[in-house]
Amino acid sequence: MTKTVKPPLDLQRFLNRRVMLFGAVAATIGVVASWVYNSRRPRADVARAQPKKKRLGPEELAKPGPLPDLVVGRADAPVTIIEYADLSCPACATFHSKVLPAIKEKYIDKGHVRLVFREFPTNAHSMFATMTMRCVQPDKAMPLISALFTRQGDWREAKTIDELRGKLFALGQQVGLTRQAFNDCVPANTDVKKFSAQQQKLLQDISTAAERAHEGFGVKQTPTFFVNGKKLGGATAEDFEKAIDPLLSKG
């Protein structure tokens, strides 16, 4: 069900230095056009080369990162599911199309559960999709996430940045994203030095959040779920029921 984090082969030689999850991107990547594609080493190998950081506890997990959390459900729900997902991940798309509707009907709509979506991009396509998702108004983000997962097989096959941007903007338009807002968020070139200050900050914030997830909470694959701070071992409806029901019975 899950997708092991490793760099795929796609979209030119784009974003080579995969420090996206392991450092300050805007400060350390000279050219975004080399982030994923010159190397095939799984990200776990990169992680082993980094100094180990202390794992963070449930209280830190509950805190938003540099970007606002995207939430479905009541703020006072007794159970919180935190999802780390890659928008280009087929298993994540399957969860959102097959499993989440059942969770929403049984728990979220009844006020028992809230879902917190956090991005964990693992390749160039998903980074650009994430930047697009962060362009829209917060109340439009979840509908756009749904559209990105539904049309995932289309946009993640884009061969050039122009093609990718065109497909992502078309999906953003469906939830009211304007061309100006899209251009402000999503770069049209591959050189970080040519990114606007807004684009560099967005790239940095996404990268910092993903690094925090990896180093602080041990996120190594997508999707990864935490239920009231405890990592879930699976991603089926039954897995969620086994984790959620005992928490509700305690109430």
C-alpha positions, 0 to 999 in steps of 0.5 A: 500500500505504501510507497517507499521514498526514492527518487524516480526518473522523470522531468529532465535533470531536475533538482539533483541534490535531494537536500530538499529533505535534509537542509536549507534548499534555497541556500544550498541548491545552486540549480534546482534543475538538478535535484532528483535525476542525476542519482538513483540512491534511495533517500534512506541512503542520503539520510544515513549520511546526515547527522542523526537528530533526536526524535520529537514526541507527540506534542511536537507532532501536533504542532504545525510546521512552517506552513499552516496545516490543512484540516478536515473535521472539527477542531475539537474532535477527540481523534486526530489523524495526521497524514504525510503524503506525496501528491505523486504517490499512487498509494496516497491517491488510493487512500484518498479515493478508496479509504478516506471516504469511508473514514469521513462518513464513519468518523469525520462527518460525525465529529469524532475525527479530524484529518490533518494533511501534510505534504511530503514531496519526494520528487520534482513533480510532487514539489511543483504540485505541492507549490501549486496546492499552496497557491490556493486559498486554504479552503480550496486546498483539499479540493485541489488535493483531491483533483491532483490525486484524481488526475495524478496519472496525467500531470506526473507524466509531464516531460518538461516544466512547461508541460507540468506547469500547464497541467497543474495550472489547469487543475488549479483553475478548477478551484479558482486559482488565477494565473497571477497567483500561480506564477507568483508561487510556481517558478517557470525556470529551474534556477533557484537564483532566479526564483522570486523571494516568494518562491524561494520562501515557499520552497524553503518552507515545504522543505523544512516541513519535510525535513522535520517529518523525516528527522523528527518523526521518522517519516520514510515512506508515503503515505504515513499516518499518525493517530493521536500521535501514534504511527499507524502500521497500515492504511486500510479502513480496518487499520484505522478502525482498529486504531480509532475505535478504542480511543473513542470508547475511552471517551 
